[in-house]
Structures are given as structure tokens and as C-alpha cells.
Amino acid sequence: MEKLKLFFEERAFGVCSRLGEKLNFPIDSIRLFFIYSSFITLGSPVIVYVSMAMMMKIRKYFRKMNNPVLFD
């Protein structure tokens, strides 16, 4: 079970982790909220999750373009 969790944490977008850090809220609770609300509302939170992931990637790209000295 721990390997599966590590696999998803390494390859996921990090939206739940970022929200947890910003809101000072447990990351596992945020993940469970996305999972349960996706089942209840037939997947609409998945659209929110993907759009947030895209916004994070775009912001990271622009930060890299504005400061070419720092590399990830």
C-alpha cells in the first residue's frame, strides 16, 4: 500500500499537496474530499483538479521563463 501511495505522490500533479500547504490543512483530507466529491457529483471535481494542475504548471513555466538562472 505504501508503494502505491508513493507512486501516485511522485507522479501526480501535486494539487492536493499545494492546497494543503497554502490552507494549512491535512493533505489526506483534501485528497479524500476530491475522491468522495467526484463519486457524488459524477466527476465534476476532476475538472477542477485538472484545471488547477494546469494553472500550477503554467505558473511554473512562466516563473522559469522570468528567471532563467534558476533551473528545476
N, CA and C atoms as a LAMMPS dump frame, in Angstrom:
ITEM: TIMESTEP
0
ITEM: NUMBER OF ATOMS
216
ITEM: BOX BOUNDS ff ff ff
-5.0000000000000000e+02 5.0000000000000000e+02
-5.0000000000000000e+02 5.0000000000000000e+02
-5.0000000000000000e+02 5.0000000000000000e+02
ITEM: ATOMS id mol type element x y z
1 1 1 N 0.817 -1.19 0
2 1 2 C 0 0 0
3 1 3 C 0.863 1.257 0
4 2 1 N 1.973 1.22 0.714
5 2 2 C 2.866 2.377 0.79
6 2 3 C 3.533 2.644 -0.556
7 3 1 N 3.863 1.583 -1.301
8 3 2 C 4.456 1.769 -2.625
9 3 3 C 3.474 2.422 -3.579
10 4 1 N 2.212 2.036 -3.48
11 4 2 C 1.187 2.629 -4.328
12 4 3 C 1.008 4.114 -4.014
13 5 1 N 0.998 4.445 -2.749
14 5 2 C 0.87 5.845 -2.335
15 5 3 C 2.068 6.657 -2.817
16 6 1 N 3.253 6.139 -2.68
17 6 2 C 4.461 6.812 -3.136
18 6 3 C 4.451 6.996 -4.652
19 7 1 N 3.981 5.986 -5.373
20 7 2 C 3.89 6.062 -6.827
21 7 3 C 3.017 7.234 -7.265
22 8 1 N 1.834 7.364 -6.661
23 8 2 C 0.921 8.434 -7.041
24 8 3 C 1.414 9.8 -6.584
25 9 1 N 2.066 9.866 -5.44
26 9 2 C 2.577 11.146 -4.968
27 9 3 C 3.7 11.654 -5.858
28 10 1 N 4.52 10.762 -6.389
29 10 2 C 5.615 11.182 -7.255
30 10 3 C 5.131 11.603 -8.633
31 11 1 N 4.077 10.967 -9.138
32 11 2 C 3.64 11.216 -10.497
33 11 3 C 2.393 12.093 -10.61
34 12 1 N 1.776 12.411 -9.49
35 12 2 C 0.592 13.259 -9.517
36 12 3 C 1.015 14.713 -9.697
37 13 1 N 0.06 15.557 -9.896
38 13 2 C 0.344 16.962 -10.157
39 13 3 C 0.709 17.74 -8.904
40 14 1 N 0.354 17.261 -7.748
41 14 2 C 0.67 17.949 -6.512
42 14 3 C -0.343 19.006 -6.113
43 15 1 N -1.526 18.935 -6.672
44 15 2 C -2.558 19.924 -6.361
45 15 3 C -2.979 19.824 -4.908
46 16 1 N -3.234 18.632 -4.433
47 16 2 C -3.677 18.459 -3.045
48 16 3 C -2.574 18.87 -2.068
49 17 1 N -1.35 18.56 -2.384
50 17 2 C -0.235 18.954 -1.519
51 17 3 C -0.108 20.461 -1.455
52 18 1 N -0.227 21.096 -2.6
53 18 2 C -0.121 22.559 -2.661
54 18 3 C -1.263 23.226 -1.893
55 19 1 N -2.478 22.71 -2.058
56 19 2 C -3.62 23.255 -1.317
57 19 3 C -3.441 23.065 0.183
58 20 1 N -2.945 21.903 0.567
59 20 2 C -2.716 21.631 1.979
60 20 3 C -1.694 22.571 2.591
61 21 1 N -0.638 22.874 1.839
62 21 2 C 0.377 23.796 2.325
63 21 3 C -0.173 25.217 2.436
64 22 1 N -0.912 25.642 1.426
65 22 2 C -1.449 27.002 1.41
66 22 3 C -2.513 27.209 2.49
67 23 1 N -3.391 26.224 2.672
68 23 2 C -4.502 26.364 3.602
69 23 3 C -4.188 25.838 5
70 24 1 N -2.988 25.261 5.16
71 24 2 C -2.595 24.648 6.428
72 24 3 C -3.637 23.612 6.872
73 25 1 N -3.917 22.685 5.958
74 25 2 C -4.943 21.667 6.144
75 25 3 C -4.329 20.318 5.803
76 26 1 N -4.736 19.232 6.455
77 26 2 C -4.15 17.914 6.158
78 26 3 C -4.366 17.496 4.694
79 27 1 N -3.313 17.054 4.071
80 27 2 C -3.34 16.692 2.658
81 27 3 C -4.253 15.498 2.416
82 28 1 N -4.232 14.53 3.322
83 28 2 C -5.08 13.356 3.157
84 28 3 C -6.56 13.718 3.155
85 29 1 N -6.937 14.699 3.954
86 29 2 C -8.34 15.134 3.982
87 29 3 C -8.742 15.777 2.661
88 30 1 N -7.843 16.529 2.074
89 30 2 C -8.133 17.162 0.786
90 30 3 C -8.272 16.104 -0.299
91 31 1 N -7.394 15.121 -0.275
92 31 2 C -7.474 14.043 -1.265
93 31 3 C -8.787 13.276 -1.135
94 32 1 N -9.159 12.959 0.102
95 32 2 C -10.419 12.251 0.32
96 32 3 C -11.61 13.093 -0.133
97 33 1 N -11.546 14.396 0.096
98 33 2 C -12.616 15.267 -0.367
99 33 3 C -12.763 15.185 -1.885
100 34 1 N -11.656 15.257 -2.621
101 34 2 C -11.716 15.16 -4.079
102 34 3 C -12.269 13.811 -4.525
103 35 1 N -11.857 12.747 -3.86
104 35 2 C -12.319 11.409 -4.249
105 35 3 C -13.81 11.245 -3.99
106 36 1 N -14.247 11.569 -2.774
107 36 2 C -15.66 11.396 -2.437
108 36 3 C -16.558 12.333 -3.226
109 37 1 N -16.14 13.568 -3.385
110 37 2 C -16.98 14.504 -4.143
111 37 3 C -17.03 14.126 -5.618
112 38 1 N -15.996 13.491 -6.128
113 38 2 C -16.026 13.027 -7.52
114 38 3 C -17.061 11.927 -7.707
115 39 1 N -17.17 11.039 -6.733
116 39 2 C -18.179 9.986 -6.833
117 39 3 C -19.595 10.542 -6.683
118 40 1 N -19.761 11.479 -5.77
119 40 2 C -21.095 12.026 -5.507
120 40 3 C -21.588 12.885 -6.669
121 41 1 N -20.708 13.705 -7.226
122 41 2 C -21.117 14.648 -8.276
123 41 3 C -20.777 14.161 -9.682
124 42 1 N -20.46 12.906 -9.816
125 42 2 C -20.171 12.283 -11.116
126 42 3 C -18.987 12.911 -11.843
127 43 1 N -17.944 13.265 -11.095
128 43 2 C -16.682 13.638 -11.713
129 43 3 C -16.419 15.11 -11.918
130 44 1 N -17.308 15.998 -11.523
131 44 2 C -17.044 17.419 -11.765
132 44 3 C -15.829 17.947 -10.996
133 45 1 N -15.494 17.462 -9.798
134 45 2 C -14.26 17.938 -9.16
135 45 3 C -12.991 17.534 -9.926
136 46 1 N -13.081 16.528 -10.75
137 46 2 C -11.923 16.136 -11.559
138 46 3 C -11.569 17.274 -12.518
139 47 1 N -12.579 17.946 -13.047
140 47 2 C -12.344 19.086 -13.939
141 47 3 C -11.646 20.203 -13.171
142 48 1 N -12.077 20.456 -11.951
143 48 2 C -11.448 21.479 -11.112
144 48 3 C -10.004 21.085 -10.812
145 49 1 N -9.78 19.825 -10.489
146 49 2 C -8.433 19.337 -10.178
147 49 3 C -7.501 19.503 -11.375
148 50 1 N -7.953 19.109 -12.546
149 50 2 C -7.115 19.2 -13.746
150 50 3 C -6.837 20.656 -14.099
151 51 1 N -7.839 21.513 -13.968
152 51 2 C -7.611 22.927 -14.275
153 51 3 C -6.626 23.55 -13.281
154 52 1 N -6.713 23.165 -12.016
155 52 2 C -5.746 23.66 -11.034
156 52 3 C -4.341 23.148 -11.337
157 53 1 N -4.236 21.907 -11.771
158 53 2 C -2.935 21.347 -12.135
159 53 3 C -2.344 22.084 -13.332
160 54 1 N -3.183 22.397 -14.296
161 54 2 C -2.705 23.133 -15.468
162 54 3 C -2.241 24.533 -15.071
163 55 1 N -2.977 25.189 -14.183
164 55 2 C -2.576 26.52 -13.726
165 55 3 C -1.236 26.469 -13.002
166 56 1 N -1.02 25.43 -12.202
167 56 2 C 0.253 25.298 -11.499
168 56 3 C 1.402 25.101 -12.476
169 57 1 N 1.194 24.28 -13.51
170 57 2 C 2.245 24.045 -14.498
171 57 3 C 2.554 25.309 -15.295
172 58 1 N 1.51 26.069 -15.648
173 58 2 C 1.714 27.303 -16.404
174 58 3 C 2.471 28.325 -15.562
175 59 1 N 2.087 28.459 -14.299
176 59 2 C 2.794 29.391 -13.416
177 59 3 C 4.258 28.995 -13.252
178 60 1 N 4.523 27.703 -13.133
179 60 2 C 5.903 27.228 -13.003
180 60 3 C 6.693 27.526 -14.271
181 61 1 N 6.062 27.368 -15.419
182 61 2 C 6.709 27.65 -16.691
183 61 3 C 7.069 29.136 -16.794
184 62 1 N 6.125 30.02 -16.439
185 62 2 C 6.388 31.453 -16.525
186 62 3 C 7.44 31.902 -15.519
187 63 1 N 7.45 31.299 -14.354
188 63 2 C 8.5 31.629 -13.388
189 63 3 C 9.87 31.243 -13.925
190 64 1 N 9.937 30.111 -14.586
191 64 2 C 11.208 29.664 -15.162
192 64 3 C 11.635 30.589 -16.292
193 65 1 N 10.674 31.076 -17.077
194 65 2 C 10.991 31.982 -18.179
195 65 3 C 11.449 33.349 -17.662
196 66 1 N 10.884 33.812 -16.542
197 66 2 C 11.258 35.11 -15.986
198 66 3 C 12.591 35.075 -15.278
199 67 1 N 12.994 33.93 -14.798
200 67 2 C 14.247 33.802 -14.072
201 67 3 C 15.024 32.624 -14.656
202 68 1 N 15.702 32.823 -15.783
203 68 2 C 16.38 31.697 -16.438
204 68 3 C 17.594 31.173 -15.687
205 69 1 N 18.044 31.865 -14.639
206 69 2 C 19.198 31.41 -13.885
207 69 3 C 18.856 30.186 -13.044
208 70 1 N 17.617 30.164 -12.518
209 70 2 C 17.205 29.046 -11.667
210 70 3 C 16.588 27.942 -12.517
211 71 1 N 17.054 26.74 -12.305
212 71 2 C 16.505 25.582 -13.033
213 71 3 C 15.945 24.606 -12.03
214 72 1 N 14.82 23.959 -12.394
215 72 2 C 14.225 22.916 -11.538
216 72 3 C 14.842 21.592 -11.824
